């Protein structure tokens, strides 16, 4: 058989050049490429004239498995070059791997993940460790550049063969890749038999090449069938625009090469031109961030880069030479994080700004674009039509009044896009039956819509499928189920509300998380009450959820124990939701108000309960009309370590009652005024958290009352707008007091 195997590393310019040269020299009858065999019939679609990078997005769904994966291509991908050069030289071009939906790809989001990194880990680690130590390089990426990308094309085929043979050795692939290799070998045998005396070129990941050489020499020579999804399963493949950011290992893509912007320039112009252009790009980006980069800095960076290249035996600067040279010239202080290219890791939060801009410059900002006429799933057309019909196809802020039928329809469309993860659709707030949105046309919107097309043909169907998936994933997580229910209501997916409510009902008895239970109660209660907007009010199923949640919240709250600690807003929210249910849904509750007030009184009087919960329990009783000596209760919580937390609970449950009872604020003013500097410093963080429960207008009214109580004139609003953090001011005063005391004790004052 005249079969030429070209083992490659995915997204390698050197491998792409090798593939191009092999096809030009051999002019083969067949070019066989690692890629989804079910897409071979659609190669014309793949070669329409897109701006790369693009990817084949594949999705699959059955009763047991949901799968989505991407097969990305950029200009310098060896697989892409094999497709285009094979066509240009008259070869029959075939993808020969199993389809992306096949169980062999379960759990794999990117087809082109280097197999040598998944299997034979001990051998791979040992071989690469020894090679890196021998050649004095940091990791596999710098090793690859040293051996392949900047080493010149002479002898590259032999070096690649030796490299991949060393990595694979005698080790077996995992079961999934063994199935893939057996399938690809059948294509190779059939193509060789069909070609007769003409050559066949096979382009696959280098890890597979040794096994394919052995398998191609034995077995049947019939063209293999392309697998189809089983009955009852749904799936498909579409082209999507991709981006260098999604390709880059520094931003999370763990296949092939990092820094795609650098390798694009390497592919187009060679290593010297790539180093020069990217040095300029880094300088431009840093100057845009007001970082000083002088001509002398750039000369130093270039000199250091070239010096490192010579010292490391490179005929031209490699990527690591460029990065190390730039860091040495532009970073003058110690770095508190390892450099990402020294350990092949994503850029960590808090990275030095120079390092971050270097990674961004080498990553590149290229975004692919599909050619006109590229097939798209029905969801894309439905979404575009809906946005145009509803007048939502422009950019900028939108305010929707949910009492208007058209705006409610717009709201549901936007929420469906949000649930589907479509970028450029940001919900910025809801108040008084009005929603605020910020819309922007993003480059990656089309990709997201195509990928969301895996869930359904219309926005409503796709959103419902995503919510059903989230419902299953939430299990018995009450907070998670509540969020799914709220999103279902906002999206107008009424068919899901019953399922979600039944799941909530089933989870109440075993719920132990007071916070999640409170979120569920608040969500369901709001939906049960507001039929005019969301169409779910009065549901008996929702009423059962409300009843069960109230009973469980009261039972759990009474069992909470703990000393002073920061107030827990989510825990307080659970009691606030219980208060609202007792006010507005008493008719569907099995717990009557008297029983609830008795629980609240026991919690408020229990010294073992956390301060915020004791304050909230007192506020619960007060807000529901129980007799309450609020001034005495405030005095009882007067310790600096507990006052603020107790007040947070009180304000969360009885804010209106506090404002109406001027005596409570007067007592509080007296208590806070009586604290010494140290006590005030201890109490201040919790006091600030407590008063955050009052909206700005009410805080201003409290400030005005304080001024009047002291007979002072001035702006109440100004008291709320200090130029310096109040905690910092308090700490400074405490420090001054300690210094004064020390100086006095030593007779220096």
N, C-alpha and C positions, 0 to 999 in steps of 0.2 A: 504493500500500500504506500502511495506517495502522500503520506499525511505529515504535515508540518505542525508541530505543537508550539504555540507561543504562550508560555505562562506569563501572566502579568500581575502587577499590583494595580488594583482599581484606582483610577484617577491619577495615573503616573504619566507625565509627558514623555519620559524616556521610553516607557513601554509603548506609548502611542506611536512614537517615531519608529520603533522596531516593527510594530504591526503594519504600519504604512509601507515600510521598506520591503517587508516580506511579501505583501500582496502585490506591490508593484513589480517585484522581481519574479514571482512565481506565476502570476496571472492564473489563479486557481479556478477550478470549476465550481467549487463550493467554499464558502466561508462560513464556518460554524462558530457561533458566539454564545457565551454564557449569558442567558437571558430567558425570559418567560416564553416557552414554546407556543403558548396560545396567542401571543402577540405577533408571531411571524406573519400571519395572514393580514396584519394591519401595518406592515412596514411602510407602505406608501403614506400612511397617516403620520408615522414617526418622522418621515423625511420630507415633510411639507415645506420646510424652510423656516423653522422656528428659530428664535434667538435663544441660545442655550445660556444657562442650564435649564433643562426640563426633566421631568421624571414620569415614568409610568406608575400611576397610582392604582393599586389593586385592592379590592375589598371582597370580603366573603362573610357570610352569615348563615348559620344553621341553628338547630335547637341547642347545640352544645358549645359552639365555638363562634367567636367573632374575631375577624382578623383584618388588618389593614397593613399594607407595606408599600414601599417606594423603591423604584429602580431608577436612580438618577444618572443623567448623562451631562457632561460638560464638553467643551471643545477638545480637551486633551484626555478624555476618557478613552482607553484603548478599545473598549467595546464600541464606542461611537465611531471611532476611526475605522474599525473593522467593517461596520455597517456601510459607511459612506464610501470607503475606498473599494470595498468588495463590489458594490453596485457600480461604481465608476469604471471598474475593470471587467464588467460583464459577468461576474460570478453570481451563482445563486446563493443568497444569504439567508441563513436560518438562525433563529434562537433555538437553543437545544436543551435548556434546563426545564425542570418541572415548573408548571405555572405557579405564580406567587401565592395563590390561594391554597396550594397543596399543603397537607399536614407537615411535610418536610420543612416548611417555613414557619411553623407555629412559634409564636413568641419572638419572631425576628421582624423588626420594623423596616430594616433596610436590606435588600437582597445583597448588595455589594458590601457585606461585612467580611473582612478577611478571615477565611476559615482557619488559617494557621493560628489565629489568636483565640479561636474557640475550642480547638481540639489539640491533643498532644501537648497540653499546657506545660508539663514538666520538661519535655524535650525542647519545646519552643523556647521556654524561659532559659534553659541551660545553653542552647545553641546561641541565642541572641546575646546572653550575658557574656559568653566567651568571645563572640565576635566583637561586641562593644568594648570589652576589656583589651582585646588584641589591637583594635584600631583606635582606642582612646576616644570613644564617642559616648554621648550620654544615654541614648535610647534608640529604639528601632527607627524612628524618623530620621535622626541624624545619621544613623548607620546606612539607611537606604539612600539618602542623598550622597553620602560619601562613596558608596559602591556603584550607584547607578545614575543619579540625576546630573551630577556635575563631573562624572568621571570620563565623559566622552562616549561616543557611540561605538568606537572600535572595541570589539570583544564583549559588548554588552550582553549578547545572546548567551555566550558561554558563562558569563558571570551570573546571569539570572538562573540558568539551569543549575549551576552549582549551588546557588543560594537556596532555591526552592527544594532541591534534593536534600540539602542539609536539614532544612526545617521539617520536611515530611519524613524523611528516613523510612523506617519500616513501620511506622505507627499507622494505626487505622483511624479513619475518620469516624465521627459519631454515626449512629444509625441513620439519622436523617440525611447527612451528606453522603453516606454510602448509597442510599437510594438515588440521590441525585446523580452521583457519578455513574451508577449502573445505567441510568436513563440516558445521560449524555453520551456514554460509550455506544449505545445502540444507534444514535444518530451518526456518530463518527463512522461506524462500520458500514451503515447504509450509504452514506455519502461517498465513502471510498469505493464501494462496489459500483455505485452509479457513475463515478468519475472515470473509471477505467484507468488509463495511463496518465490522466491529467491530475495535477496536485489538488490537495485539500488542505486548507489552513484552518486550524482550530485555535480559538482565542478564549482562554478561560483563566480564572484565578490560578496563580502559580501553585498553590497548595494542591489543587486537583490534578495538575499535569502529570506527576509521576504515576498516579493511579490510572489515569485515562490512557496513558501509553500502554500500560499492561492490559487493561480491559479491552482496548480497541483491536487487539490481535486475535480475539476468540469470541465466538458467539454468533448469533444469527445476523443476517445482513438486510433484514427487512426494515423499511421505514417505520419507526415507532408511531403509535397513535398518540394524539395529543389528549391528555386527560380532560374530562369535563366534570363540572361540579355534580355531586350526587343529587338525586331527586329530593326536592324539598329545601334545597339550599339556594341562596341568592348570592350573586357576586358579579363582578365585572372589572374592567380596567379602563382608565381614561388617562390621557396626558394632562399633566398639570405644570404650570410654570414653577420653577424651582429658584433657589437663590444660593449665592455663595455662602451666605450666613448659615443656611440649613446644611450645607455641605461640610462646613468647617468643624474639625474635631475640637477646636478651642471653644466652640459654642454648643457642643453636645453631640455632634455626629461622629460616631466612633468607627467609621470605615474609611480605609484608604488614607488620603493625604490631608494634613492640616493646611491652613493658609491658602485657600484656593485662589485668591487674588494674586499671590506671588507666583503660583504655578501656572496661572494663565499667562502672565508676562513671560515666564520662563519658556512656555510653549511657543509664544509668539515671537520672542526676540532673543532668547538665550539668557544665560545667568548674569553676564555683565550688565546688559541693558536692564534686566529685572532688578538687580541691586541698585542701580543708579535711579531708576524711576521710583522705586519704593522708598528710597532715602528721601527723595524730594516729597513724596506723598506724606511720609511721617512728619516732615518738617512743616508742611502746609497745615496738617491737622493740628499739630501742637500750637502753631501760631494762631490758628483760629480759636483755640482755647486760651489764648493770651499767655502761653508758655514761651519764654524767651529761647529762641533757637538762632544763634548767630551763624554767619558764614564760617567763622572759625570752628564752630561746633560741627558743621557739616563736613568741613575738610578733615577734622579729627575722626569723625565717624567713618568716612570713606577710607582714610589711612588705616584705621584700626581694622576695618572689614577686610581690606586687601592683605594686611599683615597676618590676620588670623587665617585667611584662606591659604596663604603660602606656608604658614607654620603647620597647618593641618594636612598639607599635601594636596590641596585642591588646585586644579588648573584655572578655576574661576570661583568667585564667592558662592558658597552654598547658603541655604536659608539660615542656618544657625550662625554662620559667619556674619551675615548681615545683621541679625538680631543682636548677637553678642556685641558687635561693633557699635551699634546704635546705643545700647544700654551703657556701654563703657564711656561713650562720649557725652550722652545726654542726661544720665542719672548721676547726680553728685552725692546723694546720701545713701545710707545703708537701706537695703530692701528687707522688709519683714516677711516676705513670702518667696518661696522658690519660683524661679521663672517658669512659666507654663511650658515652654518648648524644651526645657531641660528634663521634664518628666511626663510629657504628653498628657496634660490635664487641662480641663476647661479653665478659662480665666476666672479666678476666684474673686468674690466680692472684696472691695477694698484694695484692689491692686493699684500699684503706683500709676498715676495718670499717664506718664510717658509709656510705660509698658502697655497700658490699655490702648493707647492710640497706635502703638506699633502693631499690636495684635489686630486691631480694626483695619489698619491700612493693608496688612498682608492678607487679611480675610477678604477684603474687597466688598463692594456694595452692589455687584451686578445681580440683576433679577431677570430671570428668563421671561420670554414672551411667546405665546403660542401664535402660530400663523393663522390668518383669517381662514375660516372654514373648518377649523379643527373640531371634530365632534365633541360635544359636552353632554353630561347627564341632564335629564329633564329639569332637575332642581335649579340649574343655572338659569335656564330660560324662565322658569317660574319666578325665581327671586328677582331677576331683572325686571320682568313685567310687573310684579307686585310693587316694587319700589317706584317705578314710573307711574303706575296707576294711582298710587297713594301720595305722589308728590314728595317722595323721600329720596330721590336720586341725586340731590345736591349735597353740598357740604355746609357745615356750620351748625349752630345750636338750634334746637327745636324744643318748643314747649307744647305739650299735648294736654288738653283738658278732657279727662276721661269720661265726663258726663256727655260729651258729644259723640255720636255714633261713629263718625268718620275718624275722629282722633282715637277712639277706642280700638278701631280696626288698625290704625297706624301703630298704636302701641303694641298690639299683638304681633304684628309683622316684625317690629323691631326686637321684641323679646324673643321671637323665634330665631332671628339671626343671632342674637346674643347667646342663646342656649346652644346654638350650633357652632359657636366659637368663631364667627365671621368677624374679622377685624374691621375697625372703622365705625363700630356701632357701640357707643358708650352711654350707659344709663347713669346719669349724674345725680339723680335724686327724685323723690316723690314727696309732695306736700299739698294738702288741701285738694285732693283729687286731680292734681296736676303732675305730670312727669316731665323731667328735663332730660334731654338727650344731646349728645355731641356727635355729629355725623361727619365722616371724612372718607374720601375715596382713596383707598389704600392699594398699593401695587399688589399686595398679596391677597386681595379679596377674592379674585378669581380662583386661585389655588384652593382657598378655604371652601368656597362654594362647590367646586368640583369634588373635593374630598368629602364634604358633607352630603353630596349626592349619594353616597353609600347608604344613607339612612332612609331615603325616600325621594319621591318625584316632586313633591310640593313642600313648601315651607312648613305647613301644618303637619304633614305626615312625617317629615324628617325630624322636626322638633319633638313630636310625640315618641318617635323611636329612640331618640337620645334620652328623653326623660324616662322611658321604660327601662333603658339600660342603667341609668342612674338609680332607679328604684330598686332594681335587682342588686346593684352593688351596695346600696345603703343597708340592706339587711334589716337589723333591728335598731339601727342608729336613729334615734328619734329626731335629732336636729337635722340629720341628713334627709330623712323622710319629709320633714317639714319644709325644707328648702325645695325639694322636688315638687311638693304640693303647691307651694307658692308660685314656682315657675310654671307649673301646669296651668294654674289659674291665669297667670299673666299672659301665657301663650294661647289661651282659649282652648286648651286640650282637655275639654270637660270629660272625655271618655276615660281619662286616667284617674280622676279624683276619687272614684269609688275604690279602685285598687289601692291607692295610696292610703286612704282613710282606713281601709281594712288592715293594711300593714301597720299603721299607727296603733290601731286598737289592739292588735295582737302583740305589739311590743310594750304596751304600757305596764302590764303586770310585772315584767322582768326588768323594767327600766331602773337604773341606779344613778344615772347622771341627772342631777337636778337641773343643770344648765340646759342640756338637750331637751329635757321634758318641758322646761319653760318655753324654749323656742318653739317647740311643737304646739303647745297650748296657745301661745300668742298668735301664731300663724293661722291655726284652724279657727280660733275664735274670730279673728278679723274676717276671714272668708265667710264664716257662718253668718256674720252680721251684715255683710255688705253685698247683698244680692244685686242692687241697682248697678253696680260696677262690674262685678265678676260673675254673677249668675250662680252662686253656690250657697246662698243664704238659706237657712231653715232646713238644711239637709239633716234627716234623722241620724245618718251615719256620722256626720260631723258632730252632732250633738252628743253622741255616745263617746266620741274621742274627747270632747271637752269635759264631759263628766268624769271619765276615767283619769284624765290628766290632773284635774283639780284634786281629786282624792289622793292620787299618788304624790303630787307635789307637797301637799300638807303632811303626808306621812313621812316623806323623805326629809322635809325641812325640820321636823321635830327631832329627827335623829342625828342631825349634824352637830358635831362637837369640834371645838378648836379655840385656841387662844387668839390674842390680837394678831391680825394679819391684814394686808391690804384688802379693802372692800372688793367684792367680786360682783361686777356689774351684771354678768350673765345670771348669777344666782339670785340677785335682787330682781332681775327681770322675770324670773319664774314666779316670785311672789306678786309682782306687779300684774302679771297675766292672770294669776289666781284672783286678785282683787277685781280685775275687770270682768272675769267670768262670773264672780259672785254678784257684781252689779248688773250685768247685761244678759246673763244666761241663767239666772237662778231657776227658771222654770224647768230646765233640763238637767239640773244637778240633783244627785241623791244626797249630797252633803248640804245641810241647810246652813244659813248664816250663823246661827247660834253655835253650832259645832265648830265652824271655821274660826269664829271669834275666840272660842275656848282654846283652840290649838295656838292661835296667835298669842294669847295671853300667857300660855305656858312657855312658849319660846322666848317672849320678851322678858319673862322673869327668871329665865334659866341662866345662871352665871357661867355654865359650861358651854353655852352656845357662842359662836363667833359674834363680835360686836355688831358687824354690819347686819347680821341676820336678826339679832335682838332689836336693833333699831327698825328694821323693816317690819318685823312682827308687830312692834308697837304702832308703826305707821299704818299697817294693814287694819288693825282694830280701829284706830282713830278715823281712817278714811271711810270705814264702813259704819260709822256712827256709834261705836262703843264709847262709853264714858272714859275720858282720858285726862289725866293731870300731866299735860305735856311739859310744863315748866319743871315739875318735880322730876320727870323722867330724864330731861336734859341734864339737870344737875347730877343725877345718878350716874351719868355716863361721862363725868367731867374729867377723867384722867387724860393727860396728854397723849398716852399711847392708845387710847380707845375712843376718844371723843369724835375724831374725824370719821372713823369707820362707822360708828353708831349713827352719826348724822347722815352719812351716805345712805344707809338703809332707810332712815326716816324720810329723807328728802325724796328718795326713789319711790316711796309708797304714799307719802302724804305731803307733797310739795304745796299743793293749793291750801291745805289746812294750815301749814306753817305760815304762809304768807298772810292768811286771814287772822292769825292769832299773833298780834304784835308782841305779846308778852314773851313768846318763845324766842324771838330774835333779840329782845332786850336781855333775857337771861343769857343767851349765847354771847352777846356782846360783853356782858359782865364777866363771864367765865374766860373768854379769850383774852380780855384785857387784864385779867388777873394772873395770867401765866407769866413766869419769868422768861428770860431770853432762851434758856435751854429748853424749857418746856414748850415754848412756842415753836422752836425749831423742830422739836420732835413731832408736834401736832400738825405743822403746816402742810406737809404733802397730802395727808389724808383729808385735811380741811379743804384744800383746793379741789381734790377729787369729789368731795361731797357737794360743794357749791356748783360744780359743773353740771349737776342735775337741773339747775335753774337755767332757763334760756337767757340770752343777753339782756332782754328788756326787764326781766324780773331781777337779775343781778343788779341792774342799774337802780331799780326801785329800792332794793335792800341797801345799796350804798347811799342813796338819798336819805333813807331813814336814819342811817348812822350819822350822817352830817347833821340832820335836824336834832337828833338826840343830844349831840354835843354843842348845839347852838352855833354851828359853823356854816359859813357860806362857801360856795365853790361848786365845781362841776362833779356830779356823781359819776358821769361817764369817764371823766379823767382818772378817777380812782381805779377803773377797770383796765386802764391802758398804760401801765408802767413801762418805761423803756427797758428796764432790766428785769430779769426773772426774779419774782418775789422771793423765791427760795434762796437765791444767791444773795439778795439783800439781807435776808434774815441770818444767813450764815456769816456774812460780813459783820453784822452787828454783834453776833455771838462771839466772833473772834475778837472784835474790839473790846468787848466786855472782859474777856479772859485776859487780854493783854493789859488792860487797865488795872484789873485786879492784881496781876502779877507785879506790875510796876509799883502799885501802892504797897503791896506786901514787902517789897524790897526797899521801900523808902525812897523811890525814885520819882514819886509824884507828890 
